[in-house]
Amino acid sequence: MGITEGIINELKRIVGESNIITDEVELTVYEADGSFVYTAKPDVVVFPRSAEEVAKVVRVAWENRIPIVGRGSGTSLSGGALPIEGGIVVSLARMNRVLELDIENETATVEAGVINLWVSDALAKLNYQYPIDLGYYFPADPGSQRVATIGGNISHNAGGVKCFKYGVTVNNVRGLKVVLPNGEIRFFGGKVIENPGYDIVGIISGSEGTMAIVTEAVLRIVSNYESVKTILAAFNSIEDAGTAVSRIISTGIRPVALEFMDKIAVNAIEAGPWGGGLPTDAEAILLIDVEGSEPGTSAEANRIIEILKSSGAYMVKLARDRAEANKWWGAILTGFFVVGLAYVFNYSGMAYSLAYASSLVGLIFVIISPFLGFIGAALSGSNTASNTLFGALQAAVGKLLGLPVPLLPAANSVGSELGKPVAPQTVSVGVSTTPYVRKEGIIVRRNLPWAIMYVFYLIFIISLYAFVFPWAMPKI
């Protein structure tokens, strides 16, 4: 059953007028996740502010056989937040309260829309009873922790650099309040480490919203340690780095983090503005943290350094202080964004590295490509509502970023009426002018002339980006 005006009104009664989106333009924001590769637009987005409101929305969807998808910040790369059949997207972004910090039971109870890093930030602000107390933090720390929500982390069972010691998200969740597909609210687990019966928390974690919508979570928190040592090692082969990892584990040493990165990923990070001084000539690097008492971490760090050198590391560095360690880790944590950007460009089949070759070349293309685009338009002989200038530009941008086309109002011609909206229609040459059609692409009738214009505008967009933001173009 489709979403009727009556259903929209019912949803408005549940969440309020200000907590629902039905506008076509605004819905575009919710048609992609962090990969920007695949898109699927919902029919409506709602922003409940409580588990009870989520349950009522789900009940409406259940009774009317409408597809429903839960969403956090939309940073996932797996498509779990994409409404591939339209329907309702339930955004938990406004359910963002830290409900309880229970130090005695080492738990934090939060709503699903809380950003991962907010949990540790809230714990850092507590006034602890004794000066010796070093504080607590939430150990599940995926690369997107600055923007990803707890609900999304649970739905995807996100990992993180500390998962070597503390496990992935499911190992740091003790209880869940969820809404089942029929709109029923249930609570599973609790504050204790182990609960009798089936491990429902484990089943829901990683199910990407197919089992239930998470609305609240009881999280495990761990204490900070007196000392943390960070070691960076560079290798001439991936095999040597793998051997070093195996040898470290076989000694019984349990690092809190043991991160591997190959040359492609390191170069992509160091080419951008977030570089941390990682060795770009290495075929592989390892970044290792050990924590504990000062004598204990020093002894473990020295033993790990010996193993790294004997395993073929040509460079081993012990961070001088936490500032240097944070610089290394900060660079690695940007890998989520940098590699995602490179993936978007590579997926689109664009030779962006050519545009990056020099800012001068980018500037030249920025100057001449509009004129060459007009030449292509003239050769195509099109002066219809396809809007030979804006239509091609919109198609290029849409193809580049996976956005809907047209992005701007259609126009009657390249002449004096440029930019004026026209009624939706299909034309013989150009881009469909149907508002907000996704992935329409080019309707080619005169292949060569139109292809010329399309190519030049594609070059224009890429070159403009390379010229204005040359530092942001990954060198891969």
C-alpha positions as CSV (number, residue, x, y, z in Angstrom):
1,M,0.0,0.0,0.0
2,G,1.4,3.4,-0.9
3,I,1.7,6.5,1.4
4,T,-1.5,8.4,1.1
5,E,-2.2,11.9,2.3
6,G,-4.1,10.4,5.2
7,I,-1.0,8.4,6.3
8,I,1.1,11.6,6.1
9,N,-1.4,13.4,8.3
10,E,-1.3,10.5,10.8
11,L,2.5,10.6,10.9
12,K,2.3,14.4,11.5
13,R,-0.1,13.8,14.5
14,I,2.4,11.4,15.9
15,V,5.7,13.3,15.6
16,G,4.5,16.9,14.9
17,E,4.6,19.1,11.9
18,S,8.2,20.1,12.5
19,N,9.4,16.5,12.7
20,I,8.5,15.3,9.3
21,I,9.9,15.8,5.7
22,T,7.9,15.2,2.5
23,D,9.4,17.9,0.3
24,E,11.1,16.3,-2.8
25,V,14.3,18.5,-2.4
26,E,14.7,17.8,1.3
27,L,14.1,14.1,0.8
28,T,17.2,14.1,-1.4
29,V,19.4,14.4,1.7
30,Y,18.2,11.0,2.8
31,E,18.7,9.0,-0.4
32,A,22.3,8.1,0.2
33,D,24.7,6.9,2.9
34,G,28.4,7.6,3.4
35,S,29.4,5.9,0.2
36,F,27.3,8.3,-2.1
37,V,27.4,5.5,-4.7
38,Y,23.9,4.1,-4.5
39,T,20.8,6.2,-4.0
40,A,17.2,5.5,-3.1
41,K,14.8,8.2,-2.1
42,P,12.2,7.7,0.7
43,D,8.6,8.9,0.4
44,V,8.7,10.5,3.8
45,V,11.2,11.0,6.7
46,V,10.1,11.3,10.3
47,F,12.1,12.4,13.4
48,P,10.6,10.9,16.5
49,R,11.8,12.1,19.9
50,S,10.9,9.0,22.0
51,A,10.6,5.2,21.8
52,E,6.8,5.6,22.1
53,E,6.7,7.8,19.0
54,V,8.9,5.4,17.1
55,A,6.5,2.6,18.1
56,K,3.5,4.5,16.8
57,V,5.2,5.3,13.5
58,V,6.2,1.6,13.0
59,R,2.7,0.5,13.9
60,V,1.3,2.8,11.1
61,A,3.8,1.3,8.6
62,W,3.0,-2.3,9.8
63,E,-0.8,-1.8,9.4
64,N,-0.4,-0.2,6.0
65,R,2.3,-2.6,4.6
66,I,4.7,0.3,4.1
67,P,8.5,-0.3,4.0
68,I,10.4,1.3,6.9
69,V,14.1,1.9,7.4
70,G,15.9,3.2,10.5
71,R,18.6,5.8,10.1
72,G,21.2,7.4,12.3
73,S,23.8,9.8,10.8
74,G,23.9,8.0,7.5
75,T,27.7,7.4,7.6
76,S,27.6,3.7,6.8
77,L,29.1,2.4,3.6
78,S,27.0,-0.7,3.3
79,G,23.6,0.7,2.2
80,G,21.8,-0.3,5.4
81,A,20.1,3.1,5.7
82,L,18.9,3.2,2.1
83,P,15.1,2.9,1.5
84,I,15.4,0.9,-1.7
85,E,11.7,0.5,-1.9
86,G,10.8,4.0,-0.8
87,G,8.5,4.1,2.2
88,I,9.3,5.7,5.6
89,V,12.8,6.6,6.9
90,V,12.8,6.8,10.7
91,S,15.6,9.1,11.7
92,L,16.8,8.7,15.3
93,A,19.0,11.9,15.0
94,R,16.8,13.9,17.4
95,M,16.8,11.2,20.1
96,N,20.2,12.3,21.3
97,R,20.2,12.4,25.1
98,V,22.7,10.7,27.4
99,L,20.3,9.4,30.0
100,E,22.5,8.0,32.7
101,L,26.2,7.6,33.6
102,D,26.4,4.8,36.1
103,I,30.1,4.6,37.3
104,E,29.4,1.9,39.9
105,N,28.1,-0.5,37.3
106,E,30.4,0.8,34.6
107,T,27.6,1.6,32.2
108,A,26.2,4.5,30.2
109,T,22.6,4.6,29.1
110,V,22.0,6.6,25.9
111,E,19.4,7.2,23.2
112,A,20.1,5.8,19.8
113,G,20.8,9.2,18.2
114,V,23.7,10.1,20.5
115,I,27.0,10.5,18.6
116,N,29.6,7.9,19.6
117,L,32.2,10.4,20.8
118,W,29.6,12.2,22.9
119,V,29.6,9.3,25.4
120,S,33.3,9.7,26.2
121,D,33.0,13.4,26.2
122,A,30.2,13.2,28.8
123,L,32.3,10.8,30.9
124,A,35.3,13.1,30.8
125,K,33.3,16.0,32.3
126,L,32.3,14.0,35.5
127,N,33.7,15.0,38.8
128,Y,35.3,11.8,40.2
129,Q,35.4,11.0,43.9
130,Y,39.2,10.4,44.3
131,P,42.2,12.2,42.7
132,I,43.5,8.8,41.7
133,D,40.5,8.2,39.5
134,L,41.5,8.5,35.8
135,G,38.0,8.6,34.4
136,Y,36.1,6.4,31.9
137,Y,35.4,6.2,28.2
138,F,33.4,4.2,25.7
139,P,35.9,1.8,24.0
140,A,34.0,1.1,20.7
141,D,35.5,3.7,18.4
142,P,34.9,3.3,14.7
143,G,36.6,5.8,12.3
144,S,33.4,7.7,12.0
145,Q,32.9,8.1,15.7
146,R,32.8,11.9,15.4
147,V,29.6,11.8,13.4
148,A,28.2,8.2,13.7
149,T,25.4,7.5,16.1
150,I,25.3,4.8,18.7
151,G,22.2,3.3,17.1
152,G,24.0,3.1,13.8
153,N,27.1,1.5,15.4
154,I,24.9,-1.2,17.0
155,S,22.9,-1.8,13.8
156,H,26.2,-2.4,11.8
157,N,28.2,-3.9,14.7
158,A,30.9,-1.3,14.0
159,G,34.5,-2.0,14.9
160,G,37.3,0.4,15.7
161,V,41.0,0.7,16.5
162,K,40.5,-0.6,20.1
163,C,38.5,-3.7,19.1
164,F,41.7,-5.8,19.4
165,K,41.4,-5.6,23.2
166,Y,37.8,-4.5,23.8
167,G,36.0,-6.1,20.9
168,V,33.5,-4.6,18.4
169,T,30.3,-2.8,19.3
170,V,28.3,-5.9,20.4
171,N,31.0,-6.7,23.0
172,N,30.4,-3.2,24.5
173,V,26.6,-3.3,24.6
174,R,24.8,-4.8,27.6
175,G,21.2,-3.9,27.0
176,L,18.9,-2.6,24.3
177,K,15.4,-1.0,24.1
178,V,14.0,-1.7,20.7
179,V,10.9,-1.4,18.6
180,L,9.9,-4.6,16.9
181,P,8.4,-4.7,13.4
182,N,4.8,-4.7,14.7
183,G,5.4,-1.6,16.9
184,E,6.0,-3.4,20.2
185,I,8.5,-1.9,22.5
186,R,10.9,-4.4,24.2
187,F,13.9,-4.3,26.4
188,F,16.6,-7.0,26.2
189,G,19.7,-7.5,28.4
190,G,20.5,-5.1,31.3
191,K,23.4,-3.6,33.2
192,V,25.0,-6.9,34.2
193,I,27.7,-8.5,32.0
194,E,25.7,-11.7,31.4
195,N,22.0,-12.3,31.3
196,P,20.1,-15.6,31.3
197,G,18.4,-16.8,28.2
198,Y,19.0,-16.2,24.6
199,D,21.5,-13.5,23.5
200,I,18.9,-11.2,21.8
201,V,21.3,-8.2,22.1
202,G,23.8,-10.2,20.1
203,I,21.2,-11.0,17.4
204,I,20.0,-7.5,17.0
205,S,23.5,-6.0,16.9
206,G,24.7,-6.1,13.3
207,S,21.3,-6.8,11.8
208,E,21.2,-3.4,10.1
209,G,17.7,-2.7,11.3
210,T,16.1,-5.8,9.9
211,M,15.3,-7.2,13.3
212,A,14.2,-4.1,15.2
213,I,14.8,-0.3,15.5
214,V,17.2,0.4,18.4
215,T,16.0,3.4,20.5
216,E,18.1,3.1,23.6
217,A,21.2,1.3,24.6
218,V,23.0,0.4,27.9
219,L,26.7,0.6,27.0
220,R,29.8,-0.8,28.7
221,I,32.4,1.8,29.8
222,V,36.0,1.2,30.8
223,S,38.5,3.1,32.9
224,N,41.4,5.1,31.5
225,Y,44.9,3.8,32.4
226,E,47.8,5.6,33.9
227,S,50.0,5.2,30.9
228,V,49.5,4.7,27.1
229,K,52.5,4.0,24.7
230,T,52.1,4.4,21.0
231,I,54.4,2.7,18.5
232,L,54.7,3.4,14.7
233,A,56.4,0.8,12.5
234,A,57.1,0.8,8.7
235,F,57.7,-2.3,6.6
236,N,58.9,-2.9,3.0
237,S,56.3,-5.7,2.5
238,I,52.8,-6.5,3.7
239,E,54.0,-10.0,4.5
240,D,56.6,-8.7,7.1
241,A,53.9,-6.6,8.8
242,G,51.6,-9.6,9.0
243,T,54.4,-11.7,10.5
244,A,55.1,-9.0,13.1
245,V,51.4,-9.1,14.1
246,S,51.4,-12.8,14.6
247,R,54.6,-12.7,16.6
248,I,53.3,-10.0,18.9
249,I,50.1,-12.0,19.6
250,S,52.0,-15.2,20.2
251,T,54.0,-13.6,23.0
252,G,50.8,-13.0,25.0
253,I,51.0,-9.2,24.8
254,R,47.6,-7.7,24.4
255,P,47.8,-4.3,22.8
256,V,44.7,-2.1,23.1
257,A,45.0,-1.3,19.4
258,L,47.0,-2.8,16.6
259,E,46.2,-1.1,13.3
260,F,47.4,-2.1,9.9
261,M,47.4,0.1,6.8
262,D,48.9,-0.4,3.3
263,K,50.7,2.0,1.1
264,I,47.6,3.1,-0.9
265,A,45.7,4.1,2.2
266,V,48.6,5.9,3.7
267,N,49.3,7.9,0.6
268,A,45.6,8.8,0.3
269,I,45.6,10.2,3.8
270,E,49.0,12.0,3.6
271,A,48.0,13.7,0.3
272,G,45.1,15.5,2.1
273,P,45.1,18.1,4.8
274,W,44.9,15.6,7.7
275,G,48.3,14.0,7.2
276,G,50.0,12.9,10.4
277,G,53.6,12.3,9.1
278,L,53.0,8.7,8.3
279,P,55.8,7.1,6.1
280,T,54.5,7.3,2.5
281,D,57.3,5.1,1.2
282,A,56.3,2.1,3.3
283,E,54.4,-0.8,1.7
284,A,52.7,-1.3,5.1
285,I,52.6,0.3,8.5
286,L,51.5,-0.8,12.0
287,L,50.3,1.6,14.7
288,I,50.2,0.0,18.1
289,D,48.9,1.1,21.5
290,V,49.6,-0.5,24.8
291,E,48.1,0.7,28.1
292,G,48.5,0.0,31.8
293,S,50.8,1.2,34.6
294,E,53.9,3.1,33.6
295,P,56.4,0.2,34.3
296,G,54.1,-2.3,32.6
297,T,53.5,-0.3,29.4
298,S,57.2,0.6,29.1
299,A,58.2,-3.1,29.4
300,E,55.5,-4.1,26.8
301,A,56.5,-1.3,24.4
302,N,60.2,-2.3,24.5
303,R,59.3,-5.9,23.9
304,I,57.0,-5.0,20.9
305,I,59.8,-2.8,19.4
306,E,62.2,-5.7,19.5
307,I,59.7,-8.0,17.8
308,L,59.0,-5.3,15.1
309,K,62.7,-4.9,14.3
310,S,63.3,-8.6,14.2
311,S,60.3,-9.0,11.8
312,G,61.8,-6.7,9.2
313,A,60.6,-3.2,10.2
314,Y,62.9,-0.6,8.7
315,M,61.6,2.2,10.9
316,V,60.2,2.0,14.4
317,K,59.2,5.1,16.4
318,L,57.9,5.4,19.9
319,A,55.7,8.5,20.3
320,R,57.4,11.2,22.3
321,D,54.1,12.3,23.9
322,R,50.3,12.0,23.5
323,A,50.3,14.9,21.1
324,E,52.4,13.0,18.6
325,A,50.4,9.8,19.2
326,N,47.1,11.7,18.7
327,K,48.5,13.1,15.4
328,W,49.2,9.6,14.1
329,W,45.9,8.3,15.2
330,G,44.0,11.3,14.0
331,A,45.5,10.8,10.5
332,I,44.5,7.1,10.4
333,L,40.9,7.9,11.6
334,T,40.4,10.2,8.6
335,G,40.9,7.1,6.4
336,F,37.2,6.6,6.5
337,F,36.5,9.9,4.8
338,V,39.5,10.0,2.5
339,V,39.1,6.5,1.0
340,G,35.3,7.2,0.7
341,L,36.1,10.2,-1.4
342,A,38.5,8.3,-3.6
343,Y,35.9,5.5,-3.9
344,V,33.3,8.0,-5.1
345,F,35.6,9.4,-7.8
346,N,36.9,6.0,-8.9
347,Y,33.4,4.5,-9.0
348,S,32.2,7.3,-11.2
349,G,34.9,6.3,-13.8
350,M,36.5,9.7,-13.8
351,A,40.2,10.2,-14.4
352,Y,40.4,12.8,-11.6
353,S,44.1,12.3,-11.2
354,L,44.6,13.9,-14.6
355,A,42.8,17.1,-13.4
356,Y,45.0,17.0,-10.3
357,A,48.2,17.0,-12.3
358,S,48.6,20.7,-11.8
359,S,46.4,23.6,-10.6
360,L,47.4,25.4,-13.8
361,V,45.9,22.8,-16.0
362,G,42.8,22.9,-13.8
363,L,42.6,26.7,-14.3
364,I,42.9,26.4,-18.0
365,F,40.0,23.9,-18.2
366,V,37.9,26.1,-15.9
367,I,38.4,29.0,-18.3
368,I,37.9,27.2,-21.7
369,S,35.4,24.4,-21.0
370,P,32.3,26.6,-20.8
371,F,33.1,27.9,-24.3
372,L,33.7,24.4,-25.6
373,G,30.4,23.4,-24.0
374,F,28.6,26.0,-25.9
375,I,30.2,24.8,-29.1
376,G,28.9,21.3,-28.4
377,A,25.5,22.7,-27.7
378,A,25.5,24.6,-31.0
379,L,26.6,21.4,-32.9
380,S,23.7,19.5,-31.3
381,G,21.2,22.0,-32.7
382,S,19.2,21.9,-29.5
383,N,17.3,25.0,-28.2
384,T,14.5,23.2,-26.5
385,A,13.6,22.9,-22.8
386,S,16.5,20.5,-22.3
387,N,18.5,23.6,-21.4
388,T,21.8,22.8,-23.3
389,L,23.9,24.7,-20.8
390,F,22.4,24.0,-17.3
391,G,21.1,20.6,-18.4
392,A,24.6,19.3,-19.2
393,L,26.1,20.9,-16.1
394,Q,23.4,19.3,-13.9
395,A,23.9,15.9,-15.5
396,A,27.7,16.2,-14.9
397,V,27.2,17.2,-11.3
398,G,24.6,14.5,-10.8
399,K,26.7,11.8,-12.3
400,L,29.7,13.0,-10.3
401,L,28.0,13.1,-6.9
402,G,25.0,10.8,-7.3
403,L,22.7,13.7,-6.9
404,P,19.3,14.1,-8.5
405,V,19.0,15.9,-11.9
406,P,18.1,18.6,-12.6
407,L,19.5,20.4,-9.7
408,L,18.4,23.8,-11.0
409,P,15.3,25.0,-12.8
410,A,15.1,24.0,-16.4
411,A,15.2,26.7,-19.1
412,N,13.7,27.2,-22.5
413,S,16.9,28.0,-24.3
414,V,20.4,29.3,-24.0
415,G,19.1,32.7,-24.8
416,S,17.4,35.4,-22.8
417,E,15.0,33.0,-20.9
418,L,17.9,31.0,-19.4
419,G,16.9,29.9,-15.9
420,K,13.2,30.2,-16.2
421,P,11.3,27.1,-15.1
422,V,9.2,25.1,-17.6
423,A,6.6,22.3,-17.4
424,P,8.1,18.8,-17.2
425,Q,8.5,17.2,-20.6
426,T,10.6,14.8,-22.5
427,V,12.7,16.2,-25.3
428,S,14.5,14.7,-28.2
429,V,18.0,15.8,-27.3
430,G,19.3,16.5,-23.8
431,V,18.4,15.7,-20.2
432,S,14.9,14.9,-19.0
433,T,13.4,17.9,-17.3
434,T,11.2,16.0,-15.0
435,P,11.8,17.5,-11.5
436,Y,14.1,15.5,-9.3
437,V,14.4,12.4,-11.4
438,R,17.3,10.3,-10.3
439,K,19.9,8.8,-12.6
440,E,18.1,9.9,-15.8
441,G,21.4,10.6,-17.5
442,I,21.5,11.8,-21.1
443,I,18.9,10.9,-23.8
444,V,21.2,10.8,-26.8
445,R,19.8,11.2,-30.3
446,R,22.7,13.0,-31.8
447,N,25.5,11.1,-30.1
448,L,28.7,12.9,-31.0
449,P,27.8,16.6,-30.6
450,W,26.0,15.9,-27.3
451,A,28.8,13.7,-26.0
452,I,31.3,16.5,-26.8
453,M,29.3,19.0,-24.6
454,Y,28.8,16.4,-21.8
455,V,32.5,15.5,-21.7
456,F,33.6,19.2,-21.5
457,Y,31.3,20.0,-18.7
458,L,32.5,16.9,-16.9
459,I,36.0,18.1,-17.2
460,F,34.8,21.5,-16.0
461,I,33.5,20.2,-12.8
462,I,36.5,18.0,-12.0
463,S,39.0,20.6,-12.9
464,L,37.2,23.3,-10.9
465,Y,37.4,21.0,-7.8
466,A,41.0,20.2,-8.4
467,F,41.9,23.9,-8.8
468,V,40.0,25.1,-5.8
469,F,40.8,22.1,-3.5
470,P,44.0,20.6,-4.8
471,W,44.9,19.3,-1.3
472,A,41.7,17.3,-1.1
473,M,42.4,15.2,-4.2
474,P,43.8,11.8,-3.1
475,K,46.9,10.7,-4.9
476,I,46.1,7.1,-5.7
